[in-house]
Amino acid sequence: MTFSEIILLPKEALDYLEDSISSAIEAETDTMDYLYGIDAKRESPTKLWIFSEEGGNIELLASLIHETLNKFNVLGCISISWADYCSKLRPGEFGGGAVVITKDEIKWLSTVKWVTETEKQMNNLPNI
């Protein structure tokens, strides 16, 4: 998985999010409670660049962003989109997804799931 996004938040909220991300990156436990493969760099007092060149726990990252938006009552949304890829060209090994996060909810989209569902609809096949 690869992604690169800029997060814009009020300074206090971004400080909290950056600390949460740093703690999760440093945790590196045997559980999925850490952000393996994800990095974050502060670009300005209100701008954080998050990125990953190979993998990462996007679910935990979305949860940390959601928690921050909720804690600081931030309106609006933050979105992250990513590409899944494989080092060898093989059918079915590529795709991606997106997540849109607000203080109230997290919504996910998988390109593989969307393509499969759309193909079924266009071919008039029942959903399984």
Residue, then its C-alpha position, 0 to 999 in steps of 0.5 A: m500500500t502506498f499513500s501520501e496525504i496532507i492533513l490540515l487541522p488547528k494546531e492543538a488538534l494537530d499536536y495531539l494527532e502527531d503525538s498519537i501517530s508518533s506513539a503508535i509508530e514507536a509501539e512496534t508490538d506484536t499486535m496491530d496497535y502500531l503504524y508499521g510503514i507509516d510516517a508523518k512529518r510536520e510541514s507547518p503548525t497546522k499541516l501534517w504530511i502522512f505517507s507510506e511507501e510500503g504497507g501500513n495500518i490504515e485502520l489504526l491511522a483512520s481511528l487516530i484521526h477520528e479520535t482527534l476530530n472528535k476530541f477537538n470537535v473539528l468539523g469537516c472531513i479528512s480523506i486518505s486514498w491509497a494504492d495496493y500493488c505487487s512487485k510482480l505483475r499478477p492478475g488480482e494483485f492491484g487495487g486500492g481504497a479510500v477512507v473519509i473520516t469525520k468526527d462522527e464516522i469513518k467511511w471506507l471504499s475498496t476498489v476491488k469490492w466496488v469493481t466486483e459489485t459493479e460487475k455483478q450489477m452490470n451483468n445482472l448477477p445476484n450479490i453473494 
